[in-house]
Amino acid sequence: MMLTDMQLRGRCQRFLEAQPHMRKLGLKVVSACPGVVVIELPVQAELFSCDVNTYLHGGVLTTMVDHASSAATLCAVEDYELCPTLDLRIDHMSRPAQDKPLFVEAECYRVTRKVLFTRATVYQLTTEQPIAYAISTFMRPDPGATDPAFKAMIEGDD
């Protein structure tokens, strides 16, 4: 049984909220549907660096992309699986992030028995003006490898 968009959104938001560093960044799920999620990073003064005249540190962008891509895998599998990142590549475009909300649209475009494949676009105003593109792969664990209590928390009851 495939989950509704609302159930997928809840699953993804619970996944983000289960991780302290995601809560600290204030990441929010904007939308979720089968295989696709959009996540927002709200503007935060702490992320602006006057010294290098940039809004966003590369580590924050990488963390956001990794978690958005991971959340996209949650939208592509029927039951929650804790899937570790195998590989992540980010291509930064020449457009620097400004002090506006940042979004990542991530898609899990292929699911195999052992690996999930994702692609993502980082943007602020529109996907046609990207800040970065990313591709990543995630390992699918053996059945039963995910902690049942954590799985129950992520699955929720919505």
Buried (B, 14 or more C-beta within 10 A) or exposed (E): EEBEEEBBBBBBBBBBBEBEEBEEBEBBBBBBBEBBBBBBBEBBEEBBEEEEEBBBBEEBBBBBBBBBBBBBBBBBBEEBBBBEBEEBEBEBEEEEBBBEBBBBBBBBBEBEEEBBBBBBBBBBEEEEEBBBBBBBBBBBEEEEEBEEEEEEBBBEEE
